[in-house]
Amino acid sequence: MIEIAGRKIGRDHEPYIVCELSGNHNGSLDRALALVDAAAATGCDAIKIQTYTADTITIDVDRPEFVLRGGLWDGRTLHDLYGEACTPYEWHAPLFERAKTHGVPMFSTPFDDTAVDLLESLDAPAYKIASFEIIDLPLIARVAACGKPMIISSGMANEEEMQTAVDTALSNGCPGLVLLHCTSSYPAPIEAANVRNVAMLADRFGVEGGLSDHTPGIAASIAAVALGATLIEKHFTLARADGGPDAEFSLEPAEFSALVRDCKDAWRALGRASFKREGVETANLQFRRSLYVVADVAAGETLTAANVRSIRPGLGLPPRRLPEVLGHTASRDLKRGEPLAEDMIR
């Protein structure tokens, strides 16, 4: 179990739902602030942004390896895409302050030391390491040294890379870690979600397990909670029709509210494994089957399948007694509709 801003995260607690704003501000601070307002209204547990500039994450070069091919961003250079998607450093303070007014913690994904310095100055309560940076061990060590809980996405990483990232975080001061299963495809097809990995990662690496979900809709997130996810991260936008770098795999406000509600309902539905009867079932015990007189029987008359049956409700002898009851005689006159009792049988 770990804590972020006083909220406990673990299998004994409701799943922690992180609303990722990413680049869906579309270059407008006013829209970014409106995103914070709308995110807070969904009931999410935290709001997350990303902290980088185009120049801290790549360089402005048009060599083939710097150009994206296929998918949502086909033909764009890395520098161009990140220049559009980044959240300017000068926006961070007002965004953090807006989240604070709603009582919802905000934290971020840093991509270099300048980002960590900025986020530390804003007293970010946690940090996220993106899938693409899981191999950047100096960055992980720098973030871990801040002494805050960390979330690491595992997209594209093999077991050795995940283990090294986890070891680096924990050995450099990270007080608690969540490892998120992630399929690094944008959007990710539902059949590639592989949410069974959530529990496997938690068990294999001895940390909390969760899901960074880029699939359409909310089914994968709910399935992950059912399989033990303690943290769900999902992208958010005001309206997909407005466009933006991540709009296609982001949820709109009503959808995100449904994600929060249904993930937490799924967790509540898990309950505890036992044979104990639930208190809410007690009132219905009387409507289980039992043996009843279904036709008038005179004293001394034989009890048969025609005059004694197993029916609802459950105030008579248990149904298992039927074979031993049939063939005996009535000790008195029995009326149709009476529950069969021991003293009615001779």
Secondary structure, 3 states (H helix, E strand, C coil): CEEECCEEECCCCCCEEEEECCCCCCCCHHHHHHHHHHHHHCCCCEEEEEECCHHHHCCCCCCHHHECCCCCCCCCEHHHHHHHHCCCHHHHHHHHHHHHHCCCCEEEEECCHHHHHHHHHCCCCCEEECHHHCCCHHHHHHHHCCCCCEEEECCCCCHHHHHHHHHHHHHCCCCCEEEEEECCCCCCCHHHCCCCHHHHHHHHHCCEEEEEECCCCCHHHHHHHHCCCCEEEEEECCCHHHCCCCHHHCECHHHHHHHHHHHHHHHHHHCCCCCCCCHHHHHHHHHCCEEEECCCECCCCECCCCCEEEECCCCCCCHHHHHHHCCCEECCCECCCCECCHHHEC
